[in-house]
């Protein structure tokens, strides 16, 4: 059982370490690791999990870069590049 948890941890560690862009960028790597290589889930189950995750708010988050969330609250310095 401990070995199963270590395999699961190692799979997600590799995916998280080598991907950039948040949850949506990781989905193809998770599918490759869990469906093709490890055969832990079927392709239909993986598709259903992704569909369910997309319907729930905040499960597969898209990162928000910039000052869009704190702009109304904190005065921003002028942008030297614009």
N, C-alpha and C positions, 0 to 999 in steps of 0.2 A: 504494500500500500504506500509506503514511503517512497518507493521507487517510482510509482505512478505520479505522485505529487512532484517529484523532482523532474520527471519528464515533462509534465505540464508546465512547471516553472521555467524550465530551460527553453521550451518552445516559445512561450510568451516573452521571455527575456531576449531571445534572438530577434523576434519580430519587433519588439519595442526598441531595441538598440539600433537596428538598421533601417528603421523607417522614419520619415519626416512627414508632417502634415496632419497628424491627428488620426482619429478613428477611421475616417473614410479611406485614408491611404493604406491602412493596415489590413483592410478586408481581403484584398487579393492574396496577401502573404499568409493570413490566417487560413484562408481557403486552401492554399497550396500545402501548408503544413499539416492541417487537420484532415483534409479530404484526400489529397493525392499521396502524401508521404506516409502519414501515420494511420490513415483509414479509421479515424476515431468516429467520424460522422459521415453520413452519405451526402452527396451533392444536393439532393432535395432537402435534407434537413438543414444544411448550411444556408441554402437559399431562403428557407422559411425563417431561420433565425435572423438573417439580415433584414428581411422584410419586416419582421416584428420589431427589431431594434430601430428601424427607420420610422415606425409609427409612434413610438414612445418618445416623449420629449427628453432630450439631454443624454440619451444612451450613447449614441455615436455623435460626439460633439464636433463641430467645426470650429477650430480655434479662431478667435477674433483678435487680430493684431491692431496695434495702433492705440489711439487714445479715445476711441469711440465711447467707452463706458465711463470714463472719468472726466471727459471734456466739460460737461455742464457743472461739475463740482469743483474742479481745480483749475485755476488760471494756467494756461499753457504758454510756454515760451515761444517766441516767434521761430518759425522754421527757416533756417538759413538757406535751404535748398530750393525754396519756392520763389 
